[in-house]
């Protein structure tokens, strides 16, 4: 994606929805620390607006103030934080929300699935090293439509892929593999 002239502070303060700004969905301590320009191209801004309006606003209306810990990531930033090569953060279609407890994340996940929010992924994640918890939520896009939204149900002894109709344990027989996530999930 090509970059456009969004480098001004005014442009970064653009309201994407009633409660979310472009700056909030592009801010990154890692980008600041490593002097990475995380300014999104115009097409990504369109995606961030849809994410804010269709997914984040309904969650905020139901659960109150949400703290975004990661939104858009340019390729360099995504590599620096260890993101996957096809991350929805790269296209502005995903955000990570701070969680105080796992239960808070599970409530959000279940509510989003019950209300049929346009989500492709909704994952409750945990970093054992830092104790940080977050909800990764990826917006459904026209690029790769999915019949059922996916989410992970985590507990200390399990990691399951869930959707509104069934729970599937990751095994060789199911073809699911969560090795990439093992270090961050419960």
N, C-alpha and C positions, 0 to 999 in steps of 0.2 A: 504494500500500500504506500502511496506517495503522501508525503507530509504537505500540509497547507499552512498558511500563516495564522496559526492559533497561539502563537507564542506570547501574546500580550496578557497582562494580568486581567484586563477587562474580559477577554475571551474565556479565560479559565474560570471566571466567576459566573459564567453563563448558567442560568437555571435550566436544568434538564427536566425537572418536574417540580411540583410544589415544595418538596422538602429536600431535593438533592441537586447539587451543583456539579459542574464539570470538574472543578478543582477537587472536590471530595472523591470523585470516582477515578482520579488520575494521580492523586497524592501517593508518594512512596518514600519512606525513610531510606530504603535501600538505594533508590534512584538519587536522592539528595546526597547520601553518603558517598556514592561512586560517581557523582556528577553525570548522571544519565538523563538525557532529554526524553521525558516520558510524555511529550505532547502528542495527542492523537491526531491522525488525519481526519478529514471531514467525514468520510464514510464511517469511521469508528465512532465519531460523535453521534451520528444517527443511531447506531446500535446502542450506545450508552443511554441515549434518550429513551429508546424503547425499553431497555432494561429497567431504567428508573420508573417509567410510567406504568409498565405492565406487570412488573414483578416486585420491585422494591417499595413503591407507594402502597400497594395493598398490604404488604407485610408491615409497613410502618403504621398504617391506619389501624391494624389489628393489635400490634405488639408494642407500639410506641417508638421512641427514638432508636435508630439503628446506627451502629458505629461501623463504617466501612473500613476494613483493614487492607483490602486489595481490590482494585477494580481493573481498569485497563492497564496492560503491561506491553510496552514495546518489546521487540524481540530480544534486545540486549538485556533489559530488565528481567524478562521471563527466564532467560538463561541464568542470570545472576542469582535468582531466587530458587532455581531448580525446578521451574515449571515444565510441564510436558510440551513437546513440540507442537501439538495440535490444541493447546489450551484455548478455551473460549475467552480467557482474559485477553488474548492477542487481538481478538476482533471486537472487544467491547461488549461481549455477550455474557459475562460472568462477573460476579462480585463475591468477596468473602466478607462475612459479617462477624464481628466479635461476639462471643457467647460467654456469659458468666458461668453457666452450668450446661451439662449435656442435656438435661431435661428441657431447658429452654430451647435448645436446638431441635430436639425431638418434637416439641410442640409446634415449632415453626414449620418443620418438615411435614408433619401430619396435616397441619392446617393448609399449607400450600397445595398438597396433593388432593385434599378434600375439596378445596375451592377450585381445583383445576386451573391453577395459575399456569401460564405458558412456560413451563420449565422442562429442560432436558435432563439436568442433573440437580440434585439437592443432597449434599453430603455433609454430615456432621463429622468434623475432623478434630483431632487432638494431637498435640506435639508432646510426647513424653519427656523430652529434654527441657522444654521451657514451661510446660503446663498450660500453654495457650490452647484455647478452643475456638473454633470458628465454624460457621455454616457457609459452605461453598454452594452458590446457587447460580446455575447456568440457564439462560433463557433459551427457549425453543426457537429455532430459526427456520426459515424456508429452505436453507441450504441442506440440512439433513433432518427431515421430519421424522419423528418417532411416534409410534402409536401410544406408548405409555411413558410417562415421565419416570426417571430413575432416581433412586436415592439410596444411600447406604444406611443401614441400621447397625450402629456400633454398640458394643458392650465389651467389657474387659476380655471376654472369652470368645467373641465371635465378630465376624465382619460379613454382612449379608447385603446383597443387592436387592432392593425392594422397589416395587411399584404399587399402584393402587390395588392390584388384584392378587399378587403373589409375592412370596419371599423365596429367593433362590440362594442356597449356600454355595460359595465359590469352591468348586472341586474340579478335578480333571474331567469328570463326566458332564458337568454343566458348561465347561469351556470358559468359565470365568476365572480371572486371575487378578488378584489384588496385591501382588508382590511390590509393585511400585508405591503402594500406599501404606505398606506395613509399618513404616517408621512413624507415620503420623496418626494413624487411626487407633482407636481404643483397642 
